[in-house]
Amino acid sequence: MDILQCNTLTSEQEQHIEELYALCCLQEPLSLELFLASDMNVEPEKPCFFLGYEAAQLVSVLTAFFPTKEEIEFTGFTHPGKRERGYITALIAAALPLFSHTTYTQALFIREKGSQSGEKYLSKRYPTIARTEYVLELKSSEWKTRQSTGMLTEVTQQTQEIAGKVLSEIFEQDEQTSKQHLTFLLSRPDGKVFLYYVEGKPVGTLNVHYLDKEVAMIHAVGIHKAYRRRGYGYQMMESFLNTLTKKTEAIRLEVDSDNPPALALYQKLGFYTLNRVDYHAMIF
């Protein structure tokens, strides 16, 4: 197998990856959205796509996502008719050395609950599950508009500078990384970023993008450290759901098993578990 490493994809490569993933979805009930961009990676110049070719045909794909300098998340899949030939193992062997001698301390391989082939592979090579992520959903028809407090304001190019500073404080990361992430999010035509204000102070943030006309995905929900445990997260979500449920049929979000307070908050709002994703710990 020939391996191509790159940090950006051509439109043709994206098409081939999507076609291969669609073929895998026919074999197993997979529902995760492909993320084929490097703009959110803290080192965008570092290779994050590892493509395996056999006789010029794309047969296996490994992608790396590293929004911080501490952790890398890998996802991968192989042509259903060409599995158990060591393709994913070869791609991992090509990728890991790029991260093992830098600041990254943890590598994780993502496995969706419905991926039996992934479970079979990872249970042998990387059986330890570091954490589990739950995909939650709320049907818009089940939401009843509530009285909301505070004010949600959409971030624009004009307010991007101040928003970057606020996000760096909320997520406790360097300002340059926050601004890089924000620039990418604002460049997406299907997404928006919001700041939540209480008494004129920005205390929270979240962003949303639309998977299609029926489903919206909420990401990066955060409250400033100085304002936590005051109910602002719940109030911010109430305010946002009052608006978002009028625009789409369902809302989804993701929450880690190591964040029980957030999971409890979303369940209280009416979200239920739609899917589960396990993060298998890898060894550098």
C-alpha angles and dihedrals in degrees: 000000000000115000125210119195120196143149096218133036132223118232088252092053091049090052092050091049092049091048092050092048091049088054090052090050089058089060099042134025097255121162108165115123116243113242108203103170133094098200093100093052114106089226103037092176093061116095111261102164120072113185124190119206131190115190089343091306119120106238106158137025134193122183128189125208118191114165090164133036092245106060140035123198117204128196126181146168139181134208107276091233095051104048128127091039096108096255098133090043089054092049091049090049089054094047106042098064089061089065106027097082098046135066095292110115102176136040122191133189114212119223123184116220093243095053106103092170090052092050091050092051099042096043087064101040107026107013098159113098110211095189143335127236121207123210107213129193137195122193111226090222089063095054120095115201112251135196106268135201131206125027132271115212124189115235114235135183087267093056097036095104096058092039091056091056092048093049092050089056095045095049094032096232133127116285095239092058091048092051091048091053092045093051090054094047092050091050092060111097091207098052145067137193123216137193120208116219128198117186089346096308124113104235103157147021143195137165134211138198131181119243087193139324092294105041132053123190122212118207141177099021108183143161124203112260092240092057103043125122092032098100094257093125091056092045092049091052092047091052093048095045091052087065103030096053089062091058104045141026098236140015125209135188139169129236131179124236088234090065104067095162092058092045090051091048093053092045089052088054090055103263117144131196113271101168142353130224123195122208111213116205113238129202121236 
